[in-house]
């Protein structure tokens, strides 16, 4: 039997059991070991705020259409940070170059389920780097999201960069921005996360609840303001403060997943008067100016290489490893007590 984590309604989680499916041609069967929870994206389905629950995405027009839901409860198998062992390879694929073989530990996307049946082309080159802890493989996708935001920001050596939001992706963004040559100021509302940000390379930390962030960033930068702000939390007030915090002609990368109307975001204020450049970063693609050399696949592989080389530490970000049977408790933790958790991983 296969076990699948699913949302049956807002704030309702169950682990369903299904008969094991046959392996179709062109696919691999992978037994899941770890599956990381993406607190931002997945909580939108858990809480019932995801736009796909009320509208339909039209991929041709690239517009959301009102009138019908794109997904409905139960929402099954969400998750995009999986690690597991290849159990079976479709027989006709035995000569496919760089394809993992039975017994190999692999990373990829097949959702919160005990077994994944994954198209072979999506697993080429996805064997975990030698010597890397399998748990680290669960960071390939979230690391790529952070990496994408940093590339979109076009950081130059010595620039001042403010990173708003110091959850898992924000902390990885802080580390990658610092490794790219920036002097990073980390912003969050939780002191514990700001302490972690300092260990991750932040030169300064600001608590958005108690510090006047834009004003303090002017002090840190001799009155100029940050060259770049990366907003990763998905909160409209944080995006507004990011726009306030950069210098005239500065850049803001919006990499959070924003929900509902933009309450707290005022585009007639500093954004308008300082001619701020607002850039969207979303893991469906790389910055257009880099698309001839970079891809989402390269982002993921390069991030894992940086982890394997010791340039980025991900192990210390794992705060909880939860048995998949207790998945409901993991979502309650992330929803109600976020200060107690960073990366929560389901273990199958």
Secondary structure as GFF3:
##gff-version 3
##sequence-region A 1 348
A	DSSP	beta_strand	2	9	.	.	.	ID=ss1
A	DSSP	beta_strand	12	18	.	.	.	ID=ss2
A	DSSP	beta_strand	27	36	.	.	.	ID=ss3
A	DSSP	alpha_helix	39	47	.	.	.	ID=ss4
A	DSSP	three_ten_helix	51	53	.	.	.	ID=ss5
A	DSSP	beta_strand	56	58	.	.	.	ID=ss6
A	DSSP	beta_strand	63	65	.	.	.	ID=ss7
A	DSSP	beta_strand	75	76	.	.	.	ID=ss8
A	DSSP	beta_strand	82	89	.	.	.	ID=ss9
A	DSSP	three_ten_helix	91	93	.	.	.	ID=ss10
A	DSSP	beta_strand	105	108	.	.	.	ID=ss11
A	DSSP	beta_strand	115	119	.	.	.	ID=ss12
A	DSSP	three_ten_helix	120	122	.	.	.	ID=ss13
A	DSSP	three_ten_helix	134	139	.	.	.	ID=ss14
A	DSSP	alpha_helix	140	153	.	.	.	ID=ss15
A	DSSP	beta_strand	160	164	.	.	.	ID=ss16
A	DSSP	alpha_helix	168	179	.	.	.	ID=ss17
A	DSSP	beta_strand	183	188	.	.	.	ID=ss18
A	DSSP	alpha_helix	191	199	.	.	.	ID=ss19
A	DSSP	beta_strand	204	207	.	.	.	ID=ss20
A	DSSP	alpha_helix	213	220	.	.	.	ID=ss21
A	DSSP	beta_strand	226	231	.	.	.	ID=ss22
A	DSSP	alpha_helix	236	245	.	.	.	ID=ss23
A	DSSP	beta_strand	246	254	.	.	.	ID=ss24
A	DSSP	alpha_helix	270	273	.	.	.	ID=ss25
A	DSSP	beta_strand	277	280	.	.	.	ID=ss26
A	DSSP	three_ten_helix	288	290	.	.	.	ID=ss27
A	DSSP	alpha_helix	296	308	.	.	.	ID=ss28
A	DSSP	three_ten_helix	315	317	.	.	.	ID=ss29
A	DSSP	beta_strand	318	323	.	.	.	ID=ss30
A	DSSP	three_ten_helix	324	326	.	.	.	ID=ss31
A	DSSP	alpha_helix	327	336	.	.	.	ID=ss32
A	DSSP	three_ten_helix	338	340	.	.	.	ID=ss33
A	DSSP	beta_strand	343	347	.	.	.	ID=ss34
###
